[in-house]
Amino acid sequence: MKSFHSYQNPSLAVDLVVFGYSKQQLAVLLLNRKEEPFKDCWVLPGAFLQMEERFRDTCSRVLKTKLGMDDVYMEQLYSFDEPERDPRGRAIAVAYYALVNPARVAISAGNMANDVAWFNIKELPKLGFDHHAIFEIALQRLRSKITYFPVGFELLDELFTMPELHELYECILDTTIDRRNFRRKIMDSEYIINTGNKREGAQNRHPDLYKFNKKLKKNSFQINV
């Protein structure tokens, strides 16, 4: 019986599309590479799978060591296997997307990159490797899933108003959503709980503050756009 070393095996990598939401803008986190290939170019954070790791272990390692993050919402996206996708050799990437609230994390480039920064999804620089294609598929997945599953709550503060939630959905879906219909759908889904408190400091009004009802996280609903 032949050992695995008898075969020519590709490298396995994990690439992460980390979305953040702040000031009514959806952004993605990018690293500026220190070394070739694509030296000084912006790329998605990622790393090669180590022998003892599962894919999610590699994701956690990337988030902790390269971005200073931990315990974030994360979901496997797709595999990318074009033979020429990495100029160093044959490498297959399994992509994940993650959702974070930028106000809750303090990002750091560490020793592995020149810089790390948030970029508005509509103003991305040219990305190295096939990372723009990975980003596009991640954005499509997020836009699809948020219409029937409440992943968007991961991007908000713990307490939020209905207008803030409505703005989040319009931003991610890049479209106008009827306010009354949106409110009815959200309230019928029972995904949010009225805390009984109000947002102070809002001019001429004090909107109700809501929080995510985590007990219903496995239920689904449909937001029509």
N, C-alpha and C positions, 0 to 999 in steps of 0.2 A: 504494500500500500504506500503510495507516494505521500510525502509530507507536504505541507503547505509551501514550504520553502522551495519545492521543486517547480512551483508555478510562478509566473510573473504576475504579481498582484498590484492593483492600483492602491494609491493612498486614499484614506478616508478623512474627510474634513467636515467640520460643522461651521456654517455661517449663520449669523444672527441679524435679523432685521428688528431693531429696537425702536418702537414707536413711542413718542411722547406727545403730550398735548398741553399747551400753555398759551395764554393770551389769545384764545380763539384760533390757534394755529396748530396744525398737525405737523410734527417734525420727526425726522429719523436721525439716529445717532451714527456718526461716521468716525473712522480713525484715519489719520494721515500716516502712511507707512514710512518707516525708517530705512528700509532696505529693499533691494530688488527682489522680485519684479515689482514694477509700479512704484518705485521709490518716489516719495514725496506726493503720491497721489492719494486720493480719498477712497476708502473701501469700507465694506461692512466688517464689523468685528467677527473674528473666527479663529479656529485653531484646528490642528490635526488631532484625530482621535488617538488616544493612547491605548496600549494593549489592555489595560485593566478597566477601561472606561466604557460605559454605555453613552449613547448620544447625549442624553440629558446631563450626564456627569460632565461631559465636555462643555455643554452650554453653561452649566453652573460655574465651571472653572473660568471660562471666558468672562462671564459677568462679574465674578469676584476679582480676578487678577487684572483684567484689562479695563474694567469699567467701574469697579468699586460698588457693584450692586449685588443684592441677594434677595431671595424670596419674591420673585416677580411672576406675573402671569406669562406663561410660555406655551407654545403649541407647535408641533411639527408641521412643516409646510409642504415640502416637496424635495425630490432629489434631482440633482443636476449632474449629468454624466457625459456632456460633450467631450470627446477625446482631447480637444485642443483648448479647453477652458483655462488651463493653468500652464504657462510657458515652462515651468520647471519639470513637468512630466505628467503622467496620467494620475488624475486626482478626481475623485467623486465627492461632491459636497451634498450633505443633507442639511437643508435649511430649516430654521425655526424662526418664528416671529414672537416678539415679546412686547408687552405693554407696560409702560411705567408712567408715573407722574413725576415730571422733572423736578418738582418742588420737593420731593421726598428723597432725592438721591443727590450725591455730590460726585460727579464724574471726574475721573482722573486718567490721564494718558499712560501713567506708569512709565516703565522702561521699554515698552514694546512699540511705542508710536511717537511721532513728533508732536501730535496733538489729537484731541478728541473734541468733537463739537456737535451740537444739534443743528440740523439744516431743515428749513421749511421744505416740505415734500414737493412744492412747486418751484423751488430754486436750488435744485441739487447740482453739485459740480459733476464733472465727468468722473465716473467710477472705474476703478481697475477691475481686472478679471471679467467675469460675467455678472457682476454684482448689480448692475442696473436691471437686468432681467429678473434677478432674484427679488429685488425691491418691488418691481412691478407686480409680480405674482403675489407677494405678501400684501401689497396694498389692495389688490383685487379680493384676496381672501378676507381681509379685515372688513372691507366694504360689504361683502356678501354676508359675513357672519353677524355683523352688528345689527342687521335687519331682523334677525330671529333669535339671537342669543346675546345676553347683556355683557359682552366683553368690554364695552366702552366704559363701564363703571371703574375699571382698573386705571383709567386715565384721569379720573376726577379726584378732588379732595374727598375726604370721608363724608363731609356734609356739603350739599349743593342745592341749588334752587332749580325749579323746573325750567326757567329760561336758560340756565347754564347747561342743563342736560340737552335741551333742544338745540342750542348752539353747537354742542359737541357733535350731535348727529348730523347737522347740516354741514359742519366742517368736514367730517370724515367722508360723508357721501357726496360732498361737493354739489349740493342741490338745495332747493328750497322745500321745506316740509311744512304742511299746514299745521299751525300751532294747536288748534282745537283737536284735530284728529290725533296728533301726536300725544297730547296730554291724555286723551281718552284711552288710547292704546296702552300707554305706560301704566296708567292707574289700574286698568283692567287686568294687566299682567301681574299685579301685586309685587312687582320687583322692587318698588321703593316704598319706604315707610316715612310718613310725615312725623317729624320729631317733635312737633308742637312749638318749635322755636322759629324765629324769623331772622333773616339777614339784616343786620344793623348797618346803617350808613348808606343804604341805597337811597338815592334822591327821590323824594316824593312817594316812596313806597317801601314796604318791608316784606319782601316775598318769603314764603314758607321755606324752611330748610328740610331737606329730605336726606335719607341715607339708604344705602343699598340693602335690600332684604336678602342676606346670604343664604337663608334657609330654603329659598326657592331657586337656587342657582341652576338646578337641572331642568327647570321648566323652560318653555320656549314661547315666543310670541312673534308677531309679524308686523313690521313697520313698512307700510307701503310708501314708495317714493315715485 
